[in-house]
Amino acid sequence: MVGIYIDPTLKDRPENIGGPFDSQRRFKNDLRGENLRLLSAADYNKDGFQDMYFKVADGTAVLRALMHADGNIQYANYQSKADLTAFMTANNVSPSIWSGWI
């Protein structure tokens, strides 16, 4: 791993960096532990950026990684089944694509 994004939700709360709600920390741990499996990649919300979805090995969540054009991660967040459903439904993505991910 060469570099990683900074969790933007912690920008105004630097004291929480590295804590239990720091998605960067969880992402690093999941990478090291080989806990992520690629599910799919597409521009699901049509914003011009590739979304890569990974399944967390324990089946409790998926990881959505928003990619820069150069292939580096711009931002990543973990989504529960409810979060995934809300995001995909809001962006008119057919459940036939994502309903079996969690």
N, C-alpha and C positions, 0 to 999 in steps of 0.2 A: 504494500500500500504506500503510494508516494505522498498523497495529500488527501485531505478530506474536507468537506464543507463545514462551516460553523453553523450550528443550529440557530436560525434567526429568531426563534421564540425566546432565546436566552440573551439576545443582544443587550437588552436593557436590564438584565439581571445576571451579571457576570458571576455573582456568588453561587449561582446554581449550575454553572458549567461543571460537568463531570458528575452531577448528581443523578438521582433516579429518573428524572424527567428529561434528561439530556438525550435526544435521539441520536446525536453523534456518538455518544458513549455506547449506547445499545447497539448501534450499527457496527462499530468497531468490534465489539464483543461477538456479535453474530457472525461477522466475517471470519474472525479468528477461530471461532468454534464450528465453522462450516455449517451454520444453521439456516442458510438461505438457499432456496432453489428458484431459479428463474421460471416465471410463469408466462410472461408475455411482455411485448413492447409495442407501443403505438402512441400516437398523439390523441389520447382519449378525449381531452377537452378542447382540442383544436386551437391551442394557443401557440402553435409553432414549435413546441418543445416535445421531445420524445419522453414518454412516461414508461419506465421499466418497472414491472411488478415482480416481486419475489415473495415466495411463500416462506413463512417462518416455520422451521422444522416441527415445532410443537403444535402447529395448527391453530394458534390463538390469534394470529394477525397476519397481515400482508405488509410488505414494505413497498411504498411507492417512491421511486427515485426519479426526480425530474432532471433531465440531462441538458447540459450545454451542447451547442452544436459541435464542439470539439470532442465530445464523448465523456467529459468530466461531469461529475455530479454537481448540479446546481443546488439542490435541496432534496432531502429525503424525509419522509414521515411514515410512521407506522399507522396502519388503519385497522380498526376492528371490523367485524362483519357489518355493523351498522354504518360505520364511516365509509367503507367500500361501497355499500349499497347506495348511500346518499350521493357519493361522488359520481358513480357510474350512472345512476338514474338521472341526476341533474344534467349530465352530459349526453343523455339519450343513447347510452351504450347498451346493446341488447344483453339481457341476463344470460343468454346462451353462451356468451363469451366469458363471463366472470363468476357466475353463480356457484361454481364448484371449487372456487379457490380457497374458501375457508370452510 
